[in-house]
Amino acid sequence: MNFQIGLVILFLAISTVYPECIQNGSKTSDGLLVGNQKQLSIESLNSKSIIQVALNATHLFNLRDNATKNYHKLVCIKSGTSQIVNGILYRFDVTLQKTDCLKTDLDNNSEHGFLSVKSLKNIESCKLTDEKVETVLTVNSMPWKDKEPFILL
């Protein structure tokens, strides 16, 4: 429950603080066909469930990124696709921005590597630096799995 509250806080911050985020999506959200990659609509890109997946992918990006000690924050989901495979494979074209918070200052909530609610709130207080990273995050979402429900590819 507290984790969801933290995600709502991040969702509101993303949608209100970064008006320069230009999103490209399809005009409609058609149903997924098994195996086909599908462009996500702008409405879908702004849904809580997609933002949650993108936030988890961003956190996994931070865990893997050894180039910097600072945490990167998701500031824009520009476009995305989904594809039904063994789970749902998402590809997000995103803008991440480096913060002044060190990764070591944020504690993981569990063995799965997710951030605690305290850390989610702390991320909101992190000041953004001028350094932005444009990247594609590819993540396989398998919410039925207890261990590793999200795998960054």
Secondary structure by P-SEA (a helix, b strand, c coil): caaaaaaaaaaaaaacccccbbbbbccccccccccbbbbbcccccccaaaaaaaaaaaaaaaaacccccbbbbbcccccbbbbbcccbbbbbbbbbbbccccccccccccccccccaaaaaaaaacccccbbbbbbbbbbbcccccccccccc
